[in-house]
Amino acid sequence: MGTIRRAFPLVTALVVFAAGVAAGQAAPGRAGFWGAFGIGAGGEAYDLQDGFGYSEQLYRPTFSLRLGGTVNQHVRLGGEMLSWINQNGDAIESLTSALFIGQVYPFGSSGLYLKGGAGLGRNAVDFPDGSGLGDTGFAGLLGAGLEMRVSRRWYLNPTVDLVQHSYTGRGIDNYRERLVTFGMSILFQNGR
């Protein structure tokens, strides 16, 4: 819950900024196929559900790829791959989500959107000899972003996302991981 409280000022700033952008910018004209590649920073924390709650967050780089289609000016649907990566000695720890997503644009003339998604999550530890271990479980996402037009088909896209993974495995029943990401994407659309 503390993470959500810390992210609230950023979401509020995005809403205020979107209102300012909408006041000085024509409607973005969302249409057709779209894709976005992003980088950012993500704070990962885990909860073994042993009564101690979530661990402290560990911030590391994140990478995302989103692709999809535009239903209308208010809705985009697609898929997203989001990965958090941590090098820990020789091992590489990762937290990856493969999600079906929907983006809703509540203000037609603004680039502000709210995002939700669901799919598969995987945490893994990979070693240089090619061995590794990991678990696969359910992943859910809530987020927000702002599309800021830089040319006819290209946009800058600051984002904030909260991703939750739920697992059973590694001898621990029902553990979960949480990732809060702050990122910047470059978005392309082939429509209008």
C-alpha positions as CSV (number, residue, x, y, z in Angstrom):
1,M,0.0,0.0,0.0
2,G,2.9,2.4,0.7
3,T,4.0,1.9,-3.0
4,I,0.7,3.0,-4.2
5,R,0.8,6.1,-2.0
6,R,4.2,7.0,-3.3
7,A,3.1,6.5,-6.9
8,F,0.0,8.7,-6.4
9,P,1.8,12.0,-6.9
10,L,3.3,10.8,-10.2
11,V,-0.2,9.8,-11.5
12,T,-1.6,13.1,-10.3
13,A,1.2,15.0,-12.1
14,L,0.4,13.0,-15.3
15,V,-3.3,13.9,-15.1
16,V,-2.4,17.6,-14.6
17,F,0.1,17.5,-17.4
18,A,-2.3,15.8,-19.8
19,A,-4.9,18.5,-19.1
20,G,-2.3,21.1,-20.1
21,V,-1.3,19.2,-23.2
22,A,-4.9,18.7,-24.2
23,A,-5.5,22.5,-24.0
24,G,-2.7,23.3,-26.4
25,Q,-2.8,20.3,-28.8
26,A,-5.2,18.9,-31.4
27,A,-6.8,15.5,-30.9
28,P,-4.1,12.8,-31.4
29,G,-6.2,11.0,-34.0
30,R,-5.7,7.4,-32.7
31,A,-6.2,4.8,-35.5
32,G,-4.7,1.6,-36.9
33,F,-1.8,-0.5,-35.7
34,W,0.4,0.8,-32.9
35,G,3.6,-0.3,-31.2
36,A,5.8,1.0,-28.4
37,F,9.2,0.2,-27.0
38,G,10.1,1.5,-23.5
39,I,12.8,1.6,-20.9
40,G,12.6,2.6,-17.3
41,A,13.2,1.7,-13.7
42,G,11.2,-0.8,-11.7
43,G,11.0,-1.5,-8.0
44,E,10.6,-5.2,-7.3
45,A,9.4,-6.6,-4.0
46,Y,8.3,-10.1,-2.9
47,D,5.9,-11.4,-0.2
48,L,6.3,-15.0,1.0
49,Q,3.0,-14.6,2.8
50,D,4.6,-15.5,6.0
51,G,3.2,-12.6,8.0
52,F,6.1,-10.2,7.4
53,G,4.7,-8.5,4.3
54,Y,6.6,-7.3,1.2
55,S,10.4,-7.0,1.2
56,E,12.0,-3.7,0.5
57,Q,11.9,-2.6,-3.1
58,L,14.9,-3.3,-5.4
59,Y,15.1,-0.8,-8.3
60,R,16.6,-2.1,-11.5
61,P,16.1,-1.5,-15.3
62,T,12.9,-2.4,-17.0
63,F,12.2,-3.0,-20.7
64,S,8.8,-3.1,-22.4
65,L,7.3,-3.9,-25.8
66,R,3.6,-3.2,-26.6
67,L,1.8,-4.0,-29.9
68,G,-1.8,-3.8,-30.8
69,G,-4.7,-2.2,-32.7
70,T,-7.0,0.8,-32.2
71,V,-10.7,0.1,-31.7
72,N,-11.7,3.8,-31.6
73,Q,-10.5,7.1,-30.2
74,H,-11.1,5.9,-26.7
75,V,-9.8,2.3,-26.7
76,R,-6.6,0.5,-27.8
77,L,-6.1,-3.3,-27.3
78,G,-3.0,-5.3,-27.6
79,G,-0.3,-7.3,-25.9
80,E,2.7,-6.3,-23.7
81,M,5.9,-7.9,-22.6
82,L,7.5,-6.2,-19.6
83,S,10.8,-7.3,-18.0
84,W,12.7,-6.3,-14.9
85,I,16.4,-7.5,-14.8
86,N,18.9,-7.7,-12.0
87,Q,22.5,-9.0,-12.3
88,N,23.3,-10.6,-8.9
89,G,26.9,-11.8,-9.2
90,D,27.1,-14.3,-12.0
91,A,23.3,-14.9,-11.9
92,I,20.7,-12.9,-13.7
93,E,17.4,-12.5,-12.0
94,S,14.4,-11.5,-14.0
95,L,10.7,-10.8,-13.6
96,T,8.7,-10.9,-16.9
97,S,5.1,-10.4,-17.7
98,A,3.3,-11.4,-20.9
99,L,-0.1,-9.6,-20.8
100,F,-3.2,-8.9,-22.8
101,I,-3.8,-5.2,-22.3
102,G,-6.5,-2.5,-22.8
103,Q,-5.8,1.2,-22.8
104,V,-8.8,3.5,-22.2
105,Y,-8.6,7.2,-23.1
106,P,-11.2,9.0,-21.0
107,F,-10.7,12.4,-22.6
108,G,-10.8,12.0,-26.4
109,S,-8.7,15.1,-27.1
110,S,-6.0,14.2,-24.6
111,G,-3.3,11.5,-24.8
112,L,-3.9,10.5,-21.1
113,Y,-4.8,6.8,-20.8
114,L,-5.5,4.2,-18.1
115,K,-4.3,0.7,-18.7
116,G,-5.3,-2.7,-17.4
117,G,-4.0,-6.2,-18.3
118,A,-3.8,-9.8,-17.3
119,G,-1.7,-12.8,-18.4
120,L,1.3,-14.8,-17.4
121,G,4.2,-13.8,-15.1
122,R,7.5,-15.5,-14.7
123,N,10.3,-15.0,-12.2
124,A,13.6,-16.7,-13.0
125,V,17.3,-16.9,-12.0
126,D,19.6,-17.9,-14.9
127,F,23.3,-18.9,-14.5
128,P,26.2,-18.7,-16.9
129,D,26.3,-22.4,-17.4
130,G,22.9,-22.3,-19.0
131,S,21.0,-23.7,-15.9
132,G,18.3,-21.8,-14.1
133,L,15.2,-22.0,-12.1
134,G,11.9,-20.1,-12.1
135,D,8.2,-20.1,-11.5
136,T,5.3,-19.2,-13.8
137,G,2.0,-17.8,-12.5
138,F,-0.7,-15.2,-12.9
139,A,0.1,-11.6,-13.7
140,G,-2.1,-8.5,-13.5
141,L,-1.3,-4.9,-14.3
142,L,-2.8,-1.5,-13.6
143,G,-1.2,1.6,-15.1
144,A,-1.4,5.1,-16.7
145,G,0.4,6.9,-19.4
146,L,0.4,10.0,-21.6
147,E,0.9,10.0,-25.3
148,M,2.6,13.3,-26.4
149,R,2.8,13.8,-30.2
150,V,6.2,14.6,-31.6
151,S,5.3,14.1,-35.3
152,R,2.3,12.8,-37.3
153,R,2.9,9.1,-36.3
154,W,5.4,9.3,-33.4
155,Y,4.7,9.9,-29.7
156,L,6.7,10.1,-26.5
157,N,4.9,8.1,-23.8
158,P,5.7,8.4,-20.1
159,T,4.2,5.6,-18.1
160,V,3.7,4.3,-14.6
161,D,2.6,0.7,-14.0
162,L,1.9,-1.6,-11.0
163,V,2.3,-5.3,-11.8
164,Q,1.4,-8.1,-9.4
165,H,2.5,-11.8,-9.9
166,S,1.1,-14.7,-7.9
167,Y,2.9,-18.0,-7.8
168,T,3.0,-21.5,-6.2
169,G,6.3,-23.3,-6.3
170,R,9.9,-23.6,-5.1
171,G,8.5,-25.3,-1.9
172,I,6.6,-22.1,-0.9
173,D,2.8,-22.0,-1.2
174,N,1.2,-18.9,-2.6
175,Y,4.0,-16.3,-2.8
176,R,3.8,-13.1,-4.8
177,E,5.9,-10.4,-6.4
178,R,5.1,-6.8,-7.1
179,L,6.8,-4.5,-9.6
180,V,6.2,-0.7,-9.8
181,T,7.7,0.7,-13.0
182,F,8.3,4.3,-14.1
183,G,9.2,4.4,-17.8
184,M,9.4,6.3,-21.1
185,S,8.3,4.8,-24.4
186,I,8.5,5.7,-28.0
187,L,5.1,4.9,-29.6
188,F,4.4,4.6,-33.4
189,Q,1.0,4.3,-35.0
190,N,0.3,3.7,-38.7
191,G,-3.2,5.2,-38.8
192,R,-4.1,8.8,-39.7
